[in-house]
Amino acid sequence: KFGLAVTGKYFGKIHSYLNTNKLLYKQFSDILVRSEIAIFGEMVPTMKQQVIRMVRKANKDKVTLAIGDGVNDIPMLREAHVGVALFRANQYNLCKHSDYYLQKFCQLKLLLFYFGRGCYRKNPKLVLYMFFKNVLYVMTTFWAGTLNQFSATVLKPLLMENFFTLLLSALPMLMYGLFDKPFTKEQMLFNPLMYQTGKQRLYLNDRKFVKEFVMACVLSLYLSFNCL
C-alpha cells in the first residue's frame, strides 16, 4: 500500500504526455489507480476534471465520486459518475451541475450507504418486475393465438386490457416503494456486509432475468388455459 501526492504544476506536465509520451502517461495512470490515497494540490478546475477522467480511463470498473463546494468544482462534478455538491449560499449553479447536494458534509455517509443501497435494491427489482410483467402480457397473447390458430378470438376482457398498466405496473410499485423497509437506518449504517450485494451483483444478473422469463412464461401458459 502506498500514497501519491502531486502538485498541479507536475500534473500539468504529466497530462501533456497524453499526446507525446503515452507510455509514461499510462504508467502514472496505473500508479494513480493502485494507490491507497492520492492527494492533488494547487489544481485549476480543468485539472480536477482531468484527474477524474484519467481514473475512469485507467480502470473502467471503478465508480468515481466527486465532492465540491464551489463553482470551480463544476467540471469535476460533471466528469465523475456521481457528483455531490455541498450547498452554500448563492451556489445554485453548483447544485444544478451535480447529482446530489448536501448541506453538511456528515450527510454524505447517509447518502451513500443508506439511500444508496436502498435505491440500488429497489431499482433492480423494478427492472425485473417490469420485464416479468411485459413478458407475461405478451406470452398470454401468444399462447392464446397458438391455441386458436391465430384467429381473431379475443382472450383478455376489455376491462383487463384497460386496467393492465394501472393494476400490474403502477400500484405494485407504489406499494413496494412505500412499505418496503426491511432494515432501519441504524442497522444499515453499522453493518458493512449489507453493501456486498452491489459488488456481487446479487440483485441484477443474468440468472435473475432467466428466472423471471421462465416464471412469466409458465404463469402466462396457466392463465391462457384458465381463461379458455
Secondary structure, DSSP 8 states (H G I E B T S, - for coil): --EEEEEHHHHHHHHHHHHH-HHHHHHHHHHHHH-SEEEEES--HHHHHHHHHHHHHH-TT---EEEESSGGGHHHHHHSSEEEEE--TT-HHHHHTSSEEESSGGGHHIIIIIIHHHHHHHHHHHHHHHHHHHHHHHHHHHHHHHHTTT-S---S-HHHHHHHHIIIIIHHHHHHHHH---S-HHHHHT-GGGGHHHHTT-SSSHHHHHHHHHHHHHHHHHHHHHH-
